[in-house]
Amino acid sequence: MGRISIPLKFLGVFTLTMLLTAGAFMTTLSSLRTYTARHEAGAVADQVIAFRTWVAQTGMVWVQKLVPGYHDFLTQENAADGGNFYGKNPALATRELSMIANKEATRAIFRVTSDDYRHEDNMPDGFETSAIRAFREDKQLEFVERYEDGTYRYARPILVQLECLKCHGDPEDAPPSVIEKYGAEKAFGYKVGEVRGIVSVSLPAVGGREVIRSLINPWTVFFVLVIFVINLLFIHSVVIRLVRLTRSAEAIAAGKLETELIYTNPSESNDELDHLYHATNLLKRSLIILFKRLDQQGRR
C-alpha cells in the first residue's frame, strides 16, 4: 500500500464504496421484489380461501346454467320451470373459478390442490407436494415460497373446518351424491385443523433486466451525477491539494525555498489541510531564517 499514491487510494476506496452500495441496493431490491410478490400472492390466496369457505358454509352453490366447457357438477335438482339446478361443492366451485380466472389473468394464476385429490386436474406438482408436506410437518408455517424458472411460487395451507367434515370426515356421514361421484375411499378421515390441501399461486418473477430498466430513469441519472460531482469536489478540495502540498514540501526539502504555498489562514479556516499548509509554510520560513543566519555567519 505504501507505493500507491493518494489519488489511486481514493479511487480504490471510492470504487469499493460504490460497489458495496450497489450490492446493498440490489439486495434491497431483491428483498422488495420478494416482499411485493409475497403480498400479491397472499392477497389472491386470501380471496380464494374466503370464496371456498363461503361455499362450504352454504353447503353448495346451485346454478341453473352450466358455463360452456365447465360441465362438471356434484348433483342436480329439477327446477320449477322444467329445467335443472346443478350443485357445485367447494372443490368444484373453486376449480371452476380458477380455470376461468386463469384464462383471463395477466399476472397471478392460482389453483387448489391436495396430495389426497379426487380429480386429476387437482393433482399437485413437485413444489405443491413439498409445500403440503411442509405444512403438515410444521403447524405454525404460514406460507411456502420459491422461485422456479422465472416464476414466483407461493402456497398457503387450507385447514379443515367443521363444515368440511360433511364431505371429508366419516364416509358414512357423507351425502350420497359425494359417494356416488367420488367413492368412499378418497379424501375422507380428516379432522378439524388438519391440512386438507393448499392454495397454490404463481406470479411472473421480476428478473434482473426488469430491475435494471427500473433503475434507468431520470431520477437515478440525476442522483448518480450528483454523487459524481460531489466526489469531483472532494478530489479537488482534498486529494489534489494533498498532492500539491506533497510536491511543494519535496521542493522545499530540495532547497527551493521560493516555492509558494497557497492556502487560507488557519485563523479563518477550520480545514485541517489549511493548518497543514500553514505548518509547512512556517517550516519554510524557519529554513529561510536559518539559511540567512548561516550565510551571515559564513561571511564573518
Secondary structure, DSSP 8 states (H G I E B T S, - for coil): -TTS-HHHHHHHHHHHHHHHHHHHHHHHHHHHHHHHHHHHHHHHHHHHHHHHHHHHHHS-EEESS--TT----SEEEE-TTS-EEEEE-HHHHHHHHHHHHHHH-SS-EEEEE-TT-SSGGG---HHHHHHHHHHHH-TT---EEEEETTEEEEEEEEE--GGGHHHHS-GGGS-HHHHHHH-SSTT----TTSEEEEEEEEEE---HHHHHHHH-SHHHHHHHHHHHHHHHHHIIIIIHHHHHHHHHHHHHHTT-TT-------GGG---HHHHHHHHHHHHHHHHHHHHHHHHHHHH-
